[in-house]
C-alpha cells in the first residue's frame, strides 16, 4: 500500500503537467490559425480579426495564467516573423506599427477576463462585465498607440480604432460567454481548475 500511495501522486502530477502543456499548445495553434484571418476596413488601419474572440474563449479553456502564456507564445512567434498576425503578417514591424497597441492590450485582456472567469464561473453577468472591462483596457492601449503612430488626437484615434468595432466586439463577448463553458465541459475541464494551480 505504501508503494502505491507514493507512486500515484507522482504519476498524477506528470499527467497534469502534460495536459497543461498540451492545452497551451493547442490554444496557441488555434490562435495562430484563426488570428491571421481579418477583414480590412476602409476608414481604419485596424482590421476586424478573430484574435480577441479566440482569447476570450481561451480563458475558459486555460485560465488566465496559461491563456496569457499561450498568447505570449503566439506574440513571440509573430515577432519572429511567422505570418500569424492579422492579414497573415508577422515581424516586429507589425508590433511597432499602428495596430501594435492592440496586440499589447490583448495581454491584459487574457489576464482580466481570465480572472473574472476563474472567480465567477457560475455568474455569467459578472464574466460579461470582466470581458467588457478587459476589452476597454485593450482599447485604451490600442487607441493610445494608434494616436501616437498616426500623430492624431486620441479622440480621432478612438473614432477610427474603436467605435466601428463596438458592435462586432459585443457579439464576440456574447459568443465567448456561450461557447466558452461548452468547450470547457467538452474538454472535461470541470476537474481541471486553473485557479488552483
Backbone torsions as a table, in degrees:
resi	resn	phi	psi	omega
1	UNK	NA	-36.6	-178.5
2	UNK	-63.7	-41.3	179.9
3	UNK	-63.6	-41.0	-179.5
4	UNK	-63.4	-43.4	-179.2
5	UNK	-63.9	-37.6	-178.8
6	UNK	-72.0	-35.4	-174.6
7	UNK	-78.4	-41.2	-172.8
8	UNK	-58.1	-46.0	179.7
9	UNK	-59.7	-37.6	179.8
10	UNK	-65.9	-44.2	178.1
11	UNK	-61.8	-42.5	179.4
12	UNK	-62.2	-40.3	180.0
13	UNK	-63.7	-40.7	178.6
14	UNK	-63.8	-43.8	179.8
15	UNK	-61.5	-41.1	179.8
16	UNK	-63.1	-44.7	180.0
17	UNK	-63.0	-44.7	179.1
18	UNK	-62.3	-45.3	179.3
19	UNK	-59.9	-43.1	-179.4
20	UNK	-62.2	-46.2	179.6
21	UNK	-64.6	-40.4	179.5
22	UNK	-63.7	-43.1	-180.0
23	UNK	-65.3	-41.4	177.4
24	UNK	-62.2	-45.2	179.4
25	UNK	-63.4	-40.3	-179.1
26	UNK	-63.7	-46.9	-179.3
27	UNK	-67.1	-38.0	176.7
28	UNK	-61.1	-42.7	179.1
29	UNK	-63.4	-43.1	178.9
30	UNK	-62.5	-41.1	177.6
31	UNK	-61.7	-43.9	179.7
32	UNK	-64.0	-30.4	-178.8
33	UNK	-80.0	-43.8	-172.5
34	UNK	-89.5	-34.0	-176.0
35	UNK	-59.2	-37.2	-179.1
36	UNK	-64.1	-24.4	-179.6
37	UNK	-72.9	119.9	-176.0
38	UNK	-147.0	160.4	178.3
39	UNK	-119.6	114.5	179.2
40	UNK	-69.8	148.4	177.5
41	UNK	-116.4	128.0	-176.0
42	UNK	-58.1	-33.5	-174.4
43	UNK	-87.2	-0.9	-174.6
44	UNK	-146.4	146.2	173.7
45	UNK	-78.3	-5.3	-178.2
46	UNK	-95.7	115.2	-179.5
47	UNK	-82.0	161.1	171.5
48	UNK	-79.0	126.1	-179.6
49	UNK	-134.8	170.8	-179.7
50	UNK	-96.6	3.7	-174.4
51	UNK	-57.4	-49.5	-177.1
52	UNK	-67.3	-31.9	176.3
53	UNK	-63.9	-44.9	178.6
54	UNK	-61.0	-41.7	-178.4
55	UNK	-67.2	-40.9	-179.6
56	UNK	-66.3	-32.4	176.2
57	UNK	-77.7	-34.5	-176.7
58	UNK	-61.5	-30.2	-178.3
59	UNK	-69.1	-24.8	173.8
60	UNK	-70.7	-38.6	-175.5
61	UNK	-78.5	-37.6	-171.7
62	UNK	-112.8	-24.4	-167.9
63	UNK	85.4	166.0	-171.0
64	UNK	-68.5	-33.3	-178.0
65	UNK	-66.2	-54.1	-176.3
66	UNK	-74.7	-28.6	174.8
67	UNK	-65.1	-38.2	177.3
68	UNK	-68.0	-41.8	176.7
69	UNK	-60.0	-44.8	179.9
70	UNK	-59.3	-45.1	-179.4
71	UNK	-67.7	-37.4	178.4
72	UNK	-64.0	-37.3	175.5
73	UNK	-62.9	-45.2	176.6
74	UNK	-57.7	-44.1	-179.4
75	UNK	-63.3	-40.9	178.4
76	UNK	-65.9	-39.9	177.6
77	UNK	-62.0	-42.9	178.0
78	UNK	-66.7	-41.2	179.1
79	UNK	-64.0	-30.7	179.3
80	UNK	-74.3	-9.3	175.8
81	UNK	115.1	-6.1	178.0
82	UNK	-68.2	140.5	-175.3
83	UNK	-78.9	65.1	-175.9
84	UNK	-109.3	-4.5	176.6
85	UNK	-85.0	174.4	-177.7
86	UNK	-55.5	141.9	-178.2
87	UNK	71.6	20.3	-179.4
88	UNK	55.6	46.3	178.0
89	UNK	-110.7	169.0	179.3
90	UNK	-162.8	175.3	178.7
91	UNK	104.4	161.0	-179.8
92	UNK	-63.5	-26.7	179.9
93	UNK	-60.8	-32.6	178.8
94	UNK	-68.0	-40.6	179.2
95	UNK	-69.4	-36.3	179.6
96	UNK	-80.8	-10.2	-177.4
97	UNK	-79.0	-172.7	-175.0
98	UNK	-58.7	-30.4	-177.5
99	UNK	-96.2	5.1	-177.4
100	UNK	-63.2	-30.4	179.9
101	UNK	-64.5	-31.3	178.0
102	UNK	-70.4	-37.9	177.6
103	UNK	-62.2	-41.4	176.9
104	UNK	-67.6	-40.8	179.6
105	UNK	-62.1	-28.8	179.3
106	UNK	-62.6	-27.0	176.8
107	UNK	-59.9	-45.3	-179.5
108	UNK	-72.4	-26.6	175.9
109	UNK	-62.0	-46.4	-179.2
110	UNK	-65.5	-36.4	-179.3
111	UNK	-69.4	-52.0	-175.4
112	UNK	-67.9	-50.6	-179.8
113	UNK	-63.0	-38.5	-179.5
114	UNK	-64.9	-40.1	178.4
115	UNK	-63.5	-41.8	179.0
116	UNK	-65.1	-39.2	178.8
117	UNK	-64.7	-43.6	-178.6
118	UNK	-68.0	-38.8	-176.1
119	UNK	-80.6	-32.4	-172.3
120	UNK	-127.8	47.6	-174.1
121	UNK	-58.2	-33.3	-178.2
122	UNK	-98.0	9.6	179.3
123	UNK	-121.5	87.8	-172.9
124	UNK	-60.5	-37.9	-177.8
125	UNK	-61.9	-41.8	179.2
126	UNK	-68.3	-34.2	176.7
127	UNK	-64.7	-41.0	177.7
128	UNK	-60.8	-42.7	177.4
129	UNK	-59.0	-43.7	178.7
130	UNK	-62.5	-39.7	179.7
131	UNK	-70.5	-36.3	175.6
132	UNK	-64.9	-43.4	178.5
133	UNK	-62.5	-44.1	-179.8
134	UNK	-64.9	-36.0	177.4
135	UNK	-67.8	-39.3	178.8
136	UNK	-62.8	-41.4	178.2
137	UNK	-63.8	-41.1	176.4
138	UNK	-61.1	-43.0	177.3
139	UNK	-58.2	-42.6	-177.9
140	UNK	-62.1	-49.4	178.4
141	UNK	-60.8	-47.8	-177.1
142	UNK	-64.2	-42.9	-177.6
143	UNK	-68.7	-41.9	179.5
144	UNK	-61.3	-44.2	-179.4
145	UNK	-70.4	-37.5	178.1
146	UNK	-63.2	-42.9	178.6
147	UNK	-63.1	-40.9	179.1
148	UNK	-65.6	-45.9	-177.2
149	UNK	-66.3	-40.2	-176.4
150	UNK	-92.5	-2.9	179.1
151	UNK	56.0	51.0	178.9
152	UNK	-129.3	160.8	178.4
153	UNK	-62.6	155.6	-179.9
154	UNK	-58.3	-40.6	-179.2
155	UNK	-64.3	-36.4	177.7
156	UNK	-67.4	-40.3	177.4
157	UNK	-65.6	-34.3	178.0
158	UNK	-63.5	-38.8	-176.9
159	UNK	-71.2	-25.6	179.7
160	UNK	-105.9	-17.5	-176.0
161	UNK	-108.8	-8.5	-177.2
162	UNK	-130.2	-57.4	-171.8
163	UNK	-53.7	-43.6	-180.0
164	UNK	-64.3	-17.0	-173.5
165	UNK	-102.0	-4.8	-176.4
166	UNK	-59.0	-47.0	179.2
167	UNK	-61.2	-43.7	-179.5
168	UNK	-65.6	-41.4	180.0
169	UNK	-70.0	-31.4	174.2
170	UNK	-63.4	-42.9	178.3
171	UNK	-64.0	-37.0	179.5
172	UNK	-66.2	-39.1	178.3
173	UNK	-63.5	-44.9	179.1
174	UNK	-61.7	-44.1	179.5
175	UNK	-63.6	-40.0	180.0
176	UNK	-65.4	-41.2	-179.1
177	UNK	-67.2	-28.6	179.1
178	UNK	-81.9	-48.2	-173.8
179	UNK	-83.8	-27.1	-178.5
180	UNK	-56.7	-52.4	179.2
181	UNK	-63.0	-32.4	179.2
182	UNK	-66.4	-46.0	178.3
183	UNK	-64.0	-39.5	178.7
184	UNK	-60.6	-43.3	179.3
185	UNK	-69.3	-40.3	-179.3
186	UNK	-63.7	-32.5	179.9
187	UNK	-88.1	10.9	178.9
188	UNK	57.1	42.3	-176.6
189	UNK	-89.2	5.1	176.0
190	UNK	-59.7	-35.5	-179.9
191	UNK	-87.5	-5.2	-179.0
192	UNK	-108.8	92.3	-174.9
193	UNK	-99.8	101.9	-176.9
194	UNK	-59.4	-24.0	-177.0
195	UNK	-68.5	-18.2	-177.8
196	UNK	-96.7	8.6	180.0
197	UNK	-68.6	NA	NA
